[in-house]
Amino acid sequence: MTATSSPSSSRKARIEEMRRAEKTRDRRNKIIAFGVGGAVLAGVIGFGVYVFGKESDKKDAEIAAANAPIKDEKVWDAKKLGRTHVAKEVTYPMTPPVGGDHHQAWMNCQGDVYPKPVPAKHAVHSLEHGAVWVTYNDKAAKGDVDKLAAKVKKTQYSLMSPVQEQSGAIMLSAWGKQVTVDGADDPRVDQFFTRYVMGKQTPEPGAACSNGVTLDAAGAPVLGGGMG
């Protein structure tokens, strides 16, 4: 004779079945969550590797540009360029000058764009501190002048001013280095900045480019701070 299951036994069986089903769902959900999480993590890692690779490629390109020869660049022997501080006016053998004796006060060069000519004896001191000096004359197109001014304003250790007597419409100078470019979009502009803004040619790396000389509203030089 078969015994009939009691209501209590049936209820316990149903509860156990429900618990097993719940455990099965939990395991399945964990597996799904792990799979999704792994895919997300893999995506994040992959994106990070991609971004790192792009940044690395960009850095490599900048290094390559800094080391590549600059077409038609003129170079002077840095050892033969005077570095004495003088109070008198200085006559330079090149225009704009790329080095030589200079005034003890430098021209402010923290992205300073001067609408009027600056004294060469102060600008040369800025070059000694590692600045790139962008100069132009009336032959330069206004659009190029505006683009270069925007670039200089974003670049510490650079300055810009007109030099009417220079031979080229747009010229870039660093200590012992100089190049004439065709316009603001000439690739040599970025190459020159990458290579020479606080570059290896700098006689006094780390020296200040602020608190020096600036121009007042009339275009006259005004001492704004320290000298060195």
C-alpha positions in Angstrom: 0.0 0.0 0.0 1.4 3.3 -1.1 1.4 6.1 1.4 -0.2 9.4 0.4 2.2 12.5 0.6 1.2 14.9 3.3 0.5 18.6 2.4 3.6 19.5 4.4 5.9 17.3 2.3 4.4 18.7 -1.0 5.0 22.3 0.2 8.6 21.5 1.1 9.2 19.9 -2.3 7.8 23.0 -4.0 10.0 25.3 -1.9 13.1 23.2 -2.7 12.2 23.3 -6.4 11.8 27.1 -6.3 15.2 27.4 -4.5 16.9 25.3 -7.2 15.3 27.4 -9.9 16.4 30.6 -8.2 20.0 29.3 -7.8 19.9 28.4 -11.5 18.8 31.9 -12.4 21.4 33.5 -10.2 24.2 31.4 -11.9 22.9 32.3 -15.3 22.7 36.0 -14.4 26.2 36.0 -13.0 27.5 34.3 -16.2 25.8 36.9 -18.3 27.0 39.8 -16.1 30.5 38.5 -16.2 30.4 38.2 -20.0 29.0 41.7 -20.4 31.5 43.1 -17.9 34.3 41.4 -19.6 33.2 42.8 -23.0 33.0 46.3 -21.5 36.3 45.9 -19.8 37.9 44.7 -23.0 36.3 47.6 -24.9 37.7 50.1 -22.3 41.2 48.5 -22.5 41.0 48.4 -26.3 40.0 52.1 -26.4 42.8 53.0 -23.9 45.3 51.1 -26.0 44.1 53.0 -29.1 44.3 56.4 -27.5 47.7 55.6 -26.0 48.8 54.5 -29.5 47.5 57.7 -31.1 49.3 59.8 -28.4 52.4 57.8 -28.8 52.3 58.2 -32.6 51.8 62.0 -32.2 54.7 62.2 -29.8 56.9 60.2 -32.2 55.8 62.6 -35.0 56.8 65.6 -32.9 60.2 64.1 -32.1 60.7 63.3 -35.8 59.8 66.8 -36.7 62.1 68.3 -34.1 65.0 66.2 -35.4 64.4 66.6 -39.1 66.3 69.2 -41.1 64.4 72.4 -41.7 64.5 73.3 -45.4 66.4 76.5 -46.2 67.2 77.2 -42.6 70.1 79.5 -41.9 72.4 78.6 -39.0 75.1 80.6 -37.2 77.8 79.3 -34.9 76.4 79.9 -31.4 79.9 80.1 -30.0 80.6 83.1 -32.1 77.5 85.0 -31.1 78.2 87.4 -28.3 76.2 87.3 -25.1 77.5 90.3 -23.2 75.0 92.6 -21.6 75.4 96.2 -23.0 73.6 99.4 -22.4 74.4 100.9 -25.9 72.7 100.2 -29.2 73.9 97.1 -31.0 74.4 96.7 -34.7 73.6 93.1 -35.8 74.9 91.4 -39.0 71.6 89.9 -39.7 68.0 91.1 -39.7 66.2 90.1 -37.6 69.2 89.3 -35.3 69.5 85.7 -34.0 72.0 86.4 -31.3 74.8 88.6 -30.1 75.4 91.2 -27.4 72.1 92.5 -26.0 70.5 94.6 -23.3 70.2 93.1 -19.8 66.4 93.3 -20.0 64.6 90.9 -22.2 61.4 91.4 -24.2 58.4 89.8 -22.7 57.9 86.5 -24.6 55.1 84.6 -23.0 53.1 84.6 -26.2 53.3 88.3 -26.6 52.2 89.8 -29.9 53.5 93.3 -30.5 51.8 95.4 -33.1 54.8 97.7 -33.4 58.5 97.1 -33.8 60.4 96.1 -30.7 64.0 96.9 -29.9 66.3 94.2 -31.2 68.6 94.4 -28.2 65.7 93.2 -26.0 64.4 90.6 -28.4 67.8 89.0 -28.7 67.8 88.5 -24.9 64.5 86.7 -25.3 66.1 84.4 -27.8 68.8 83.7 -25.3 66.1 82.5 -22.9 64.8 80.0 -25.5 62.1 82.1 -27.3 61.1 81.9 -30.9 60.6 85.3 -32.5 58.1 85.6 -35.4 58.6 88.7 -37.6 56.8 90.0 -40.7 56.7 93.1 -42.9 54.1 94.7 -45.3 54.6 91.9 -47.8 52.9 89.4 -45.5 49.2 88.7 -46.1 47.0 89.8 -43.3 45.5 86.3 -43.0 48.9 84.8 -42.4 49.8 87.5 -39.8 46.5 86.8 -38.0 47.1 83.0 -38.0 50.7 83.4 -36.7 49.5 85.8 -34.0 47.0 83.3 -32.8 49.7 80.6 -32.7 52.1 82.8 -30.8 49.5 83.8 -28.2 49.0 80.1 -27.4 52.8 79.5 -27.1 54.9 80.4 -24.1 58.4 81.4 -24.9 57.5 83.1 -28.2 56.9 86.6 -29.4 55.9 88.4 -32.6 56.5 91.8 -34.0 56.8 93.7 -37.4 60.3 94.2 -38.9 59.8 96.2 -42.1 63.5 96.0 -43.2 63.7 92.2 -43.2 64.2 90.4 -46.5 61.4 87.9 -46.3 57.7 88.6 -45.7 57.6 86.2 -42.7 60.6 85.0 -40.8 61.1 82.9 -37.7 64.2 83.3 -35.5 65.7 81.4 -32.5 69.2 81.7 -31.0 71.5 81.0 -34.0 68.7 79.8 -36.2 66.4 81.5 -38.8 64.1 80.6 -41.6 61.9 82.4 -44.1 58.6 80.8 -44.6 55.9 81.1 -47.4 53.0 81.6 -45.0 51.3 80.6 -41.8 50.4 77.2 -43.2 54.0 76.4 -44.2 54.9 73.1 -42.4 58.2 74.7 -41.4 56.3 77.0 -38.9 55.3 74.1 -36.7 58.6 72.4 -37.2 60.5 75.5 -36.1 58.4 75.9 -33.1 58.6 72.3 -32.1 62.4 72.3 -32.5 63.3 75.7 -31.0 60.8 76.8 -28.4 63.0 76.2 -25.3 65.1 73.9 -27.6 68.6 72.6 -27.3 70.0 75.8 -28.8 68.9 77.8 -25.8 71.9 79.3 -24.0 69.9 80.0 -20.8 67.3 77.3 -20.4 64.7 78.0 -17.7 65.4 81.7 -17.7 62.3 83.9 -17.4 60.3 85.2 -20.4 58.0 87.5 -18.3 58.6 90.7 -16.1 60.9 92.1 -18.8 60.2 94.8 -21.3 56.9 95.5 -23.1 55.5 98.3 -25.3 53.2 101.0 -24.1 50.3 102.3 -26.1 52.6 104.6 -28.1 54.9 101.7 -28.9 57.7 102.8 -26.6 59.6 100.2 -24.6 58.7 100.1 -20.9 60.5 98.0 -18.3 58.0 95.7 -16.6 60.1 93.8 -14.1 63.2 91.7 -13.5 66.4 91.6 -15.5 69.1 88.9 -15.7 
